[in-house]
Amino acid sequence: MPYGLRLLESLLASGHRVYLLYSQAAQIVAHQEMQLVLPSRAKEAEELFSRRFNAAEGQLRVFGREEWFAPVASGSNPADAMVVCPCTMGTLAAIAAGLSEKLIERSADVMLKENRKLILVPRETPFSAIHLENMLKLARSGAIILPANPGFYHHPGNVQDLVDFIVARILDHLGVVHSLMPRWGAEP
C-alpha cells in the first residue's frame, strides 16, 4: 500500500489528473499495512486524498468499484495510462482472463483493447506457475509487469527510499518527471 499512496502523491504533485479506483481488498491492506482507513464511499475518499496531498480542484476523482459510467470504463474515453499498484494475483488473473466484473478489471481491459499503457505492480511472492503464466499472457498483450522489487544500488537508508525506488520506476514508465531517487551513473 505504501507504493500506491506514494504514486498517488507523486502524480498529484506533478500536476497530473488522477482517476483513483480501489478494491475492497485495498481497504483491508491499507488498514493492515498503514493503519489507514479508506472510506467506502468514493466522494469521502476523494475528499480525504485531495486534502492529504493538496490536490487542485478537480485534479483527483475517485470512483466506486461498480461505477460503470466512470470515464475509464469505456474505450470512447480511455485514460492515457493505468497503473494497478499494488496488484494482487487475483486482480492480475482477472485482467489476464479478460474479466470485467469490477471497475478496475474493466478499466484494465479498456487499456489493453485500446492499446494504452497498463502497468501492473504485483505484490505477491513467490510466484506460482499460474501467476507467471498470467503475467506472461499480459506482457504479450502489451501490459508492463513491474514487480515491487526494489534495488539497492542507490544505498537506501530507510523504507521510504525503497518505496521511492519502485514509484520512481513506475513514474519513468509513465513519462512523469521526478526526483525521487538518483539516476544510475548520475553525479550525486
C-alpha positions in Angstrom: 0.0 0.0 0.0 2.8 2.5 0.6 3.7 2.2 -3.1 0.2 3.1 -4.2 -0.1 6.1 -1.9 3.4 7.4 -2.8 2.4 7.0 -6.5 -0.8 9.0 -5.9 1.1 11.7 -4.1 3.7 11.9 -6.8 1.2 12.1 -9.7 -0.8 14.8 -7.9 2.3 16.8 -7.0 3.4 16.7 -10.7 0.1 18.3 -11.7 -1.5 15.2 -13.4 -5.2 14.5 -13.2 -5.8 11.2 -11.5 -8.8 8.8 -11.5 -8.4 6.6 -8.5 -10.1 3.2 -8.2 -9.5 0.8 -5.3 -10.8 -2.5 -4.3 -12.3 -3.9 -1.1 -9.1 -5.7 -0.6 -7.2 -2.4 -0.7 -9.3 -1.2 2.3 -8.1 -4.2 4.3 -4.5 -3.9 3.2 -4.4 -0.1 3.9 -5.6 -0.7 7.4 -3.2 -3.6 8.0 -0.1 -2.1 6.4 -0.6 1.6 7.2 -3.3 1.9 9.9 -5.2 3.9 7.2 -9.0 3.7 7.0 -10.0 4.0 3.3 -13.6 5.3 3.1 -16.1 3.0 1.4 -17.7 6.0 -0.4 -15.9 7.4 -3.4 -16.7 11.0 -2.5 -15.3 10.7 1.0 -12.1 9.1 -0.4 -11.8 11.9 -2.9 -12.0 14.5 -0.1 -9.6 12.6 2.1 -6.8 12.2 -0.6 -7.4 15.7 -2.0 -6.7 17.2 1.4 -3.9 14.8 2.3 -2.0 15.5 -1.0 -3.1 19.1 -1.7 -4.8 18.2 -5.0 -6.1 21.1 -7.0 -9.9 21.3 -7.5 -11.0 18.5 -9.9 -7.5 17.0 -10.1 -8.5 13.8 -8.3 -11.6 11.8 -9.0 -12.4 8.6 -7.1 -14.8 6.0 -8.5 -16.5 3.2 -6.7 -16.0 -0.5 -7.6 -19.1 -0.6 -9.8 -19.4 2.9 -11.2 -19.8 1.7 -14.8 -20.3 5.3 -16.0 -16.8 6.3 -15.0 -14.8 7.6 -17.9 -12.2 4.8 -17.6 -14.9 2.1 -18.2 -15.2 2.9 -21.9 -12.9 2.8 -24.9 -14.5 6.0 -26.1 -12.9 7.8 -23.1 -9.8 5.8 -22.1 -7.2 7.2 -19.7 -3.7 8.0 -21.0 -2.3 5.2 -18.8 -3.3 3.0 -15.9 -1.3 1.6 -13.0 -2.6 -1.1 -10.7 -0.4 -0.6 -7.7 -0.3 -2.8 -5.8 -1.8 -5.6 -7.9 -3.0 -8.8 -6.2 -2.7 -12.0 -8.1 -6.5 -12.3 -8.1 -6.8 -8.9 -9.9 -3.9 -9.9 -12.3 -5.6 -13.2 -13.1 -9.0 -11.5 -13.7 -7.3 -9.0 -16.1 -5.4 -11.8 -17.8 -8.7 -13.7 -18.3 -10.5 -10.6 -19.7 -13.0 -10.5 -16.9 -14.7 -7.2 -16.2 -16.7 -7.8 -13.0 -15.2 -4.8 -11.2 -14.3 -1.3 -12.5 -10.6 -2.0 -12.0 -10.8 -5.0 -14.2 -12.9 -3.3 -16.8 -10.6 -0.3 -16.9 -7.6 -2.5 -17.4 -9.4 -4.4 -20.2 -10.1 -1.0 -21.9 -6.4 -0.1 -21.6 -5.4 -3.3 -23.3 -8.0 -3.2 -26.1 -7.3 0.5 -26.8 -3.5 -0.2 -26.9 -2.8 2.2 -23.9 -0.2 1.8 -21.3 -1.1 -0.6 -18.5 1.4 -1.1 -15.6 0.7 -3.9 -13.1 2.7 -3.9 -9.8 2.4 -7.4 -8.3 2.6 -7.6 -4.6 3.0 -11.3 -4.1 6.0 -13.6 -3.6 6.9 -16.2 -4.6 5.1 -16.5 -7.9 3.4 -19.8 -8.8 3.5 -21.1 -12.4 -0.1 -19.9 -12.7 1.0 -16.4 -11.7 3.9 -16.4 -14.1 1.7 -17.6 -17.0 -0.8 -14.9 -16.3 2.0 -12.3 -16.2 3.4 -13.6 -19.5 -0.1 -13.5 -21.1 -0.5 -9.9 -20.0 3.0 -8.9 -21.1 2.3 -10.4 -24.5 -0.9 -8.4 -24.6 1.0 -5.2 -24.0 1.0 -4.7 -20.2 4.1 -3.8 -18.3 4.7 -6.1 -15.3 6.7 -4.2 -12.7 7.0 -6.2 -9.5 7.6 -4.3 -6.3 11.2 -5.5 -6.1 13.4 -2.5 -5.1 17.0 -2.2 -6.0 19.8 -1.5 -3.5 22.4 0.2 -5.7 21.2 3.6 -4.5 22.0 2.6 -0.9 18.6 3.1 0.6 18.7 4.4 4.1 15.1 3.7 5.1 11.9 2.0 4.0 10.7 5.2 2.2 13.8 5.0 0.0 12.8 1.5 -1.1 9.2 2.7 -1.8 10.5 5.6 -3.8 12.7 3.3 -5.9 9.6 1.4 -7.1 7.5 4.5 -7.5 10.3 6.2 -9.5 10.4 3.2 -11.9 6.6 3.5 -12.4 6.8 7.2 -13.0 9.6 6.6 -15.5 7.4 4.2 -17.4 4.6 6.9 -17.3 7.0 9.6 -18.6 6.5 11.6 -15.4 9.5 13.7 -14.4 10.5 13.2 -10.8 13.4 13.4 -8.4 12.6 10.5 -6.1 16.0 8.9 -6.3 19.3 9.4 -8.0 19.8 8.0 -11.5 22.1 5.2 -12.2 25.5 6.6 -13.2 24.4 10.2 -12.5 26.5 12.6 -10.5 25.3 12.9 -6.9 
